Amino acid sequence: QVYGRKKNATAVAHIKAGRGSLKINGRPLSVLKPEILRVKIEEPILLLGQSRFNEVDIRVRVSGGGKTAQIYAIRQAIAKGMVAYYQKYVDEASKREIKDILLSYDRLLLVSDPRRREPKHWGGPSARTRYAK
């Protein structure tokens, strides 16, 4: 059970030994919208190679945030889950190899983006803008 976060979106990935299925909220990856960002979820799979994903089943639950934030949370959960799976069930050397591949491509695959929405303040319509005089 591994978390991926982006803004207000949270994705929880469960990875176990299996036949290579990938389900997001109980649905296969092929029906996920928007299609353009589907490549983003496939990035960890393309980087690590399909062979590593053929022996595991991945279930992802995602909630909160917008569509794009959810997709970034999903890809982070999948990447972190694979690292955790290899640490627990395979060996430390292959875990380190996976971690290095992912970090060299994009640090956000393993490290959460700390930026959050700034709360609205009084004296204006949003966090930074003020009402006109």
Disulfide bonds with the S-S distance in Angstrom:
none
